[in-house]
């Protein structure tokens, strides 16, 4: 397909989405919910087809040398397919944000002003190897009254096309414009370049993927972008931490699924805790296959227990490993831990383990991240876990959304003003 053809294809898709968004903005909640419930049924009914199409992508991915974490993100299992369907049902069960009153007042002159939620309009979602994003984003955009344009990566093209077909069937069955959700059918990079400049028709771009993709979109597009570049998350084990809890949270946050953005890359340990308890946690991490990259103080403690660990570089504490590598540093206070997290982290998700409520409050107030935890794993930073049904993405921006983004974050607002003849 030539350059002109790709541009015309993307422009046509954007124009159709713009028209669909105007229709969807006034669609009643029942129709949207019925469409979502139909989609969930179709996902379950076509599970074997989805696995077969996904297998094509996995074969191609292995041939093209995709990393183990990328292959994991790409893979459909029966459990993950069921989770997609359940996520869609959860979105259907959530309150419709469109038309919700945010605040209202009656002015001294009698004018009644309401601030209400309305759809953003057309949202472009750009993502790489996780085909479940196709369903999550389509469901959230549909429920919040937005048309969506999906541009997945070439590594998931068969999976994405199969899912997009089911979405089209659900829309058709409920009388909604099929252009409400559209998947760009070509994987040429040029299609992405055109998409992120269609500001006449698209109001927002949400990229989900590696830092290179997100920076490209942010730097070359002309449409507002909601993003997070990396997931450099941390756990801080305080002097007053329960050792068993600290070990359980650390292992879960690092090992349960190391290739995702809410897994930790850094572990900061109070010196008092480190002297008496850290070696046991280090042994448990190593037993799980984790490579430890540590400062000199930590290395000295581990040597006494014959636990091997590499010396960390400055860059290690700012790295997103997306695998079984963990950077460790001993600190002497909660203030020291906070300073390190705010310096090296990516403002995504960070946790403190402590029995001291005052220390925990200091940490949670001073750490400048979208999500901060006390005595819980960072792995909960997720739309499903937050009760959002699914998530459109996780934002580390401060405008206009932050953290896991659900239905309300996919709305803007407008003022509706009611009078009875007032003039100024």
N, C-alpha and C positions, 0 to 999 in steps of 0.2 A: 504494500500500500504506500503510495507516494505521500510527500509532505502535505500537498494541498488536500488530498483525500483524508488524511488523518485530522487535519485542522477542521475540515467540514464535518467529519464524524463527531468530533468532540463538541463543536459548536451546536450541532443539531441536538445532541444529547442534552446539553446545557439549556437550550431553548425549550425543549420538551419538559425538562425538570422544572423550569420556571413556571410554565403553564400548569403543571401538575400541582405545584406548591400552592398556587392560588386556590385551586379546587380543594386541596386537602386541608387548608386552613379553616374551612368552614364545615368539614366533615364531622358528623356527630360521633360521640365516644363509642356508641354501640357498634357502629360500622367498623371503626378502627380495631376494637377488641375482637370482633368476629373474624376479621382478616388475620389477626395474630393467632387466634386459636386454630384457624384453618391451617396456617403455616406450621404450627406445632404438630398438628396431625400429619401433614405431608412429610415433615422431616422424619417422623417415626415410621411412616409407611414406606418411605424410600430409603431406609437406612442401608440396605444392601447395595443399592445403586450408588449411594454416597461413598461407601467404603471402596467400591470398585473404581470409581472415578478418582478418589483420593490415592488409590494404589498407583495409578498412572503417574501422579505427581511425585510420589515417593520414589518410584523407580528412576524417574528422570532426575530427581534431586540427588540420589546416591551417585548416579552416573556423572553428575555435574559437580560432585564434591561438596555438597552442603554439609555444614557442621552438624554434630550430634544435637546441640541445642536447637538448631534451625529445623532439623528433621523432626524433633520432638514437637515443636510448635505446629508443624505441618500435619502431623498424624491424626487421623480420625480413628477413634476406637468406639465400640458400642456405647461405652460409658460417656464419652465426650459428645457423641451424637444425642444421647438421651439428655445430657446436660444442656445442650443447645435448645432442645424442645422445651425443657423445663424453664429455661431462662426466658423464652418467648412467652410462656404462660404467665410467668411472674410479671413481665411487663404488662400483659393484658390485665392483670389483677390490680395493678397500681392505679392510683387516682390520676385522672387526666389533668395535666397542668394547664392546658389551654383554657383561657378565660378566668383562671383563678385570680382573685383579688389579692394583691400584695399589700396594698395599703389604700386607705381612702380618707377623705376629709371633706367637711362642708365649710366653705370660706364665709367670712362675715357678710358678704354680699349675696349669700344663698347659693352660689355655684357649688355643685357637688362634683368632686374630682376623685376618680378611681384610677389606680395604677394596676393594670392587669397583665398577666402573662400571655404572650402571643408567640407563634412559631418564628424562628429566625428566617426561614424561607427555604433556600436550597443549600444543602451541606455536602461538600465533597470530602470523602474519606479515602485516604491513600494509605495502603498497608502492604505488608510483605507476606511472610510465610504462614500466617495464622488464618485459615479459611473460616473459622468460627466468627471472625470479625464481620464477615458478610452478613450473617444472621443477626448478631448483636446490634450492629449499627443500623441495619434496615429496620429492625423491630423498634428500637428507641426513636429513630427519626420518624417512623410512621406514627407511633403513639403520640409524639409531641407535635405532630402536624407539619413535619418538614419533609420535603422531597430530598432524596439522597442520590448522589452519584458515587459509585464504588469503583475504585481503581486498585485491584489487587496485584500482587507480584506474579511474574511469569512462573515462579516455582509452584504456585497453587492454582493455575488457570483452570484445570479440569474440575477441581473441587469447587472453585468459585462459580463456574458456569452452571454446575449441577445445582448448587444452592440458589443461584439467581433464578433459575427456571422454576423452582418451587415457590419462590417469592412471587413471581409473575402469575403463577396459577392461583395463589391465594388472593392476590389483588383482583384478578379477573373474576373469581368466584364471588366477590363481594362488591362488584361494580365500581371499583376504584380505578383511576387511570393507571395503566401498566407502567407508565413513565414515572410513577411515584418513586420507584426504586429502579435504578439502571446500573448495570455493570458495564464498564468500558470493555469491549470485547477484544481489544488488541493489547499486546504487552510492550509495544514500542515505547521507548523512553520519551519520544516526541509527543505522544499522547498526554503524558504527565506534564510536560512543559506547557502545552496548550491549556490543559485543564486549570492549572494554578494561576492563569492569567485571564480567565473568563469572569472578571469581576462584574460585568454587566448582568450576569444571570446567577452567579453563585455568591452567597453572602459569607461563607465561612469554610475554611479547609481544616480538617483534622488529620494529620499524618500519624500513623502508628507503625513503628518499625525501628530500624537502627538509626544511630545518630547521623550518619551520612545522608540518609533519605530525608530526615527531618530538617537538617540544616539546608539541604538543597531547596526544599519547599519554602522554608522561611526566607531564604535569601533571594530566590528567583521569582517568587510569586507576587501578585498584586492584590491578593485577597487576605483578609485577616486570618491568622493561623493560631490554633490552640494546640499546645504541644508539651512534651517533655523530651529533652534531648537524651538523657541517660537515667538509669536507676541505680545510683550509687547510694545504697541504703546501709544503715548501721545499727548495731545493738551496742548499748553501753551497759556493762555490768557494774553496778555500784558496790561500794563496800558493804552495804546493808542488804545485798541480794541473797535470796535463798539459793543455795548451790544447786539443788535439784531443779528448781524452776529455771535458773539461769542456763543450765545445760539443755533442758528441754526446749526452751525458746530459741537458743542459739542454733541447735541442730535443726530445728524445724525451719527457721528463717534462712539457713544456708543450704540445707541438703534436701528438703522436701521436693523442691523443683528449682534447681539452681539457675536455669536458663531464662527466668522471667524477671521482669523489672522490679518486683517487690521482694526479691531475695536479697539478703545482705551481702555486701562486699567487704565491709569493715567490721571489726570487733574491737571496741575500746573497753579496757578492763581496769578497774580501780586497783591501785598497787596493793592495798590491804587484802582485797579479795584474791588477787593474783598469787600472792605468797602462799596462801593456804589451800586454794580450791581450783586454780585455773588448770593445773596439770591434768586433772581428771577430765575436764571439758576438752582440753587439747587432744587427749588420747581418744575420746569419743569421736571427735572430728576426724582425726587421722583414720580411725577405723571405718569411717564412712567414705574414705578416699579423698578427703580434703587436703590440699597442699597449703601449708601455713607459711605466710610471709610475715615476718615479725620484726619488731625493733630489738635492740640489743638487750634491754632489760627482760623482755619476754624470752628471748633465746637463752639467756642465762638460767632462768627458772626451768625451762624445758630440758636443758642439758642434764640437770640433776635427776631427771626421770628418763633419760635416754630417748627423748622425743625429738626427732629431727625436724628442723624448720629453717627455711632460708631467711636471710636478712632482707627486709623490705626496702625498696627504694621510695623516694618521695612520690614518684608517679604511681606506685602501687595503691596508695591511699585514695587516689582520685580515679582509679580504674574501675570500669564496669567489666568484670571478668566473664559473667554469664556462664560460669562453670564452677567446678569444685576447687576454687582458689579463694583463700580468705586472708585479708591483710589484718594484722593484729598489732595493737599498741597499748602499752600500759600508761595510764594517766594517774594523776595524784588528787584529782577533785572532779566534781561534776562540772565545774566551770571549765576545766581543762578539756573534758569530754565534749562539752557544748562547742567550745572554740574549734576543736578538730572537726566535728560534724559540720559546722557551718562553713568551715574552710574547704573541706574535701568533698562533702556530699553534694548531691544534685537537687536537694530540696524536695525529695520524693517522700520517703517514709523512713522514720527512725524511731528506735525504741529504747526505753530504760527499764532495767530490771532492778528493783529495789523494794525494800519493806518500809522505807522512810518516805512518808507522804510529802514532807516539805521539800526534800530533794527531788522527788518526782515532779512536783509542781514547778520548781525552778527549771528543770529540764524541759518540761512541756511548754512552758511560756517562752523560753529563750531559744529553743531550736527553731530555726526558720525553715520549716518544711511543711508540705501540704498536709501530711498526716503524721501525727506523733503518738506513740503508744507508751503505756505504762503497764508492764507485766503482761505483754501479749506480743505475739510474733508479727513482724511486718508483712507476713504473707496474707494478712487480712485486707490489705489495701486492694480492693477489688469490688466492682459494682455488685456482683452477685452476693458477696459477703456483707456488703453494706445495705442490703435490702433494696437495691436499685433495679433488681431483675437482671440486668446486664450493665455494661458500661460502654459508652462511646469511646472512651479513652481515659487516661489519667493525665491531668494537667499539673505541671509545676509552675505555670504562669500565675500571676496574681490578678489579671484582668482577662476575661470576665469570670472565668471558672477556675477552681483549684481542687486538686484531688480527683477521685473517681467521679466521672461525669455521668449523670443520669438524665431523667426527663426534664427536670427543672432547669438544668444547665444548658439544655438545648432550646430554651426559650429566651427571648428578649422580652421587652415590655412596651406598652404604650399607655398613654393617659386617655381616658374617656371622661369627658366633661359634660355635665348635665345642668342646664339652666332653665329659666322660665322668663326669658326676655331681657336678661342683664346686658347692658352695654357699658363700655368704658369711655 
